[in-house]
Amino acid sequence: MTGVELVLAGLIVGVLIGATGMGAGSLMAPLLISVFGVSAVSAVATDLLYSSGTKLVGGFRHFKLGNANTELARWMAVGSVPSAVAGVFLLHRLASSEGTRIDGTLKNAIAVALILVAIAVVVRTFFTIRALWSDVLPKDGELTRRHKIMAVGLGLVLGFVFGFTSVGAGAFFGMALILFFPLSTKRVVGTDLVHGALVTLAAAIAALFWLPTMHFTSVGLLMLGSIPGILVGSQVMLKLPEKALRGSLASVLVLSGLKLLNVY
């Protein structure tokens, strides 16, 4: 991997993040594995650190703007933070006991997660999910005890998947926020990013301790390309149809998953 190639990769992913509002974790790991030949474990570790940087920037911005339901983000983090750390720890133990043999299993897990993320993106983009729950979930309503329990439970399941594969922090949690909680669209995005900052930071810290194959220089070069890419992508979003952009992202995710599964 050369520095120029990594900066370019970061630029491409950054444009997609800025244009669609998602994609950091879902795109970077398969790119590192398929294009740059990085081992699956190293790709997950590097991706976790990279994703934490992008989520922290976005989460802090929405927090300052007051676009997030911080109470819901905290309740979800009660489940997702420890389970994401547990996912990283399991990956560490498997990598220690099985060595390079874990790569094939991890690639398959990432591939399945990518395809599920693609389905989530399609549903979130092309179907009016909120209408199905409009009588039950008023926009920006108060959190009930049931909401809080559901937030912790969803965090436990989805956080573990994220910690083990580095995929789905935005798409899975964003879908859950739309389906099950009383949030307006603006608050879904803000809450997703604030929660994402919490869970990705925890997973990245765990990876620093347990996955020493993390490529620090690569993360720096990826971020160097991603920051201007996100700015460019946010401008592209204003000029191109959102459904076309997210539909394209879903196609890329499916193709990436199939590639990791050696379907083509």
N, C-alpha and C positions, 0 to 999 in steps of 0.2 A: 504494500500500500504506500503510495506516495502522498506527500502533504497536499499537493494540488488535487488529487483524486478525492481525498477525504473532505476537503473544503467544498469541492463540487457536489459531493454526495450530501453534505450538510445543507448546501444551498437548495438542492432539489427537494429534500425532505422539508426544509424550512418553508419553501413556497407552498407546498401541499398543506402544511400545518396552518399557515396564514390564510390560505384560500378556503379551507374546509373546516377549520377549528379542531381538527383531530389528526392523528397519524404519527406522532413522534415515536411512541413505543411500537406501534403496529408496523411501521415501515423500516425503522432503522435496523432491527435485529435481522430480518430476512435479507436486507441489503448487505450487511456485513458478512453474513454467511454465504450467500449465493454469488455476490459480485467480488468481494474481497477475500473470500476463502478463510475467514476467521472461524475458529471452532465455535460450536453452538454455545458452550458454557461461557467463553470469552465474550461472545456477541451479546448474550443476556446481561452479563456484568457491565459491559460498556454501555449498553442501551439503558440500563437502569440509571446510571450516573448521568447520561445525556438527557434522559427524559426528566430527571429531577430538575435540571437547569431550566428547561423550557416551561415546565409546570410551575416552578417557583415564580418565574417572571409573570406568567399569565395569571396565576392565582393571586399574587400580591396586587396586581393591577385591578382585578375585579373586587378584591377585598376593600381597597381604598375607595373604589367607586360605589361601594355599597350594593353591588349586584348579587351578592351571595347570601344564602341562608346559612350562616355560620353554625347555628345550632344543629342543623341537619348534617352539615359537613363533619362536625365533631362526633355525632352519634355514629355516622357511618365509619369514621376513622377508628372508633372503639373496636370495631370488628376487623376492618381492613388492615390496619397497621400491624397488629400482632400476627395476623394470618399471612400477610405479605412477607414479613420477616421469617415466618415458618417456612414459606415456599422457598425463600433464598437458602435457608438452612438445609432443607431437604436436598436442594440442588447441590449444595456443598458436600453433603454426606454421600450422595450418589457419585459425584465426581471423584471423591476421595477413594471410594470403594471399587468403582468400576473403571476409573480412568477414562480413556477416550471412547470406551464402549457406550458411555452415556450419550454421546453426541447424536447417534441415530434416534434414540428414544426422545431426546429433547427436540430434535428437528421435527419429529412427528407431532409432538405436543404443541410446538409453535405453529405448525401448519394448520392443525385443527383449530387452534385459537384464532388464527388469521381468518379462516373461512367463517367462523362464527361471528367475528367482528364485522366482516363484510356483510353478512346477513343483517346484523344489527344496524349497520350504516344504511342499508337499503330500506329497511323497515322504518327507521327513524326519518329518512328523507322523503320517501314516496307514499307513506301511509299516515293518515291523520289519527294517530294513536290516542291523543288527548280526548277526542270525541267519545271514545268508548268508555271513558271514565269520568265524563264531565259532571255527572250527577253526584259522584262520590268524592271527587277531588277538586274542590274549588281552587282557583288560582291564588297562590300565596296565602294559604290558610295556615292555621296553627297546627303544630305537630301533636298528634295524640300519642298515647302510650303504645298503640299498635304501630304507628309510624316509626317510633323509636326502636321498638323490638325488630321491626322489619329492616331498618337501616343497619343495625348491628349484624343481623343474620346475613343480609346481602353482602355486607362488608367482609364477613368471614369467608364466604365462598369465593367472591370475585377477587378479593385481595390475595388469596392463596394462588389463584390462577395467574395473577399479575406477577407475584413474586417469583414464581417458578419459570414463567415464560417471557416476562417483560412486555407482554401484549395485553391490550384491552383496558388500560386504565381509564381512557376517555370514553370509548365506545360502550363498553359494558356498563360502567357506572352511569354514564349519561342516559342510556336506555332505561336503567332502573329508576333514575330520577324522574323521567318522563312518565313512566308507567304507574308508579306506586306512590308518588308524593305530591302534595299540593303546591306546585311551583309554576310560576309563569315562565315563558320561554327564556326571558332574560335571566331569571334567577336560576334556571336549569344550567345555563352555560357558566355563570359565575360560581355556583355551588360546586359544579363538576370540577372546575379548575382549582378552587380552594381545597376541596377534598383531595384532588389529584396531587397537589403540592405536598400535602401531609403524607400520603401513602407512598409516593415516589421517593420522597426524601428518606423515609424510614427504610424502604427497600434498598436504596442506594447506600446508606450507611451500613446496613447489614452486608451488602455485597463487598464493601471496602474491607470488612473483617474476614469474610468467609470465601470470597471469590477473588483471590489475588491475581487472576489472569486479566483483570480489568486493564484496558489500554488508556491510560490517562492522557497521553499525547494525542491519541486519536479523538478522545472526547473534546479536547481543546480545539482541534482543527475542525471537527464537526460543528461545534458551536460557532466557530468563526464564520463558517458558511451559513449556518442556520439563522443567525440574527438578521442579516440583510434579507435572507430568503423569506423570513416571516413578514418582514415589512413589505416586500414586493408582493407576496401572496395576499396580504390583507388588502392591497390595492386592486389586485386581480379579481378578488371576490366581489368588489363593487361593480365590475364591468361584465362579468360572466354569470350565467344562470347558476344558482346554488345547486339545483338538482343535477345539472350536468357535471358539475365539479365533484359532488359527492358520489354520483354514479360512477364516474371515472375512478375515484379512489377505491370504491368497492371492487371494481374490476381488477385494479392493481393488487389489492389484497388477496383476492381469489387466486389470481395467477401466481402470486408469491407463495401462497400455501400449497398450490399444486406443484410448483417447482420444488419445494422442500420435500414433498411426498414422492418426488421423482416420477410424476405422472407424465411429464413431457421433458 
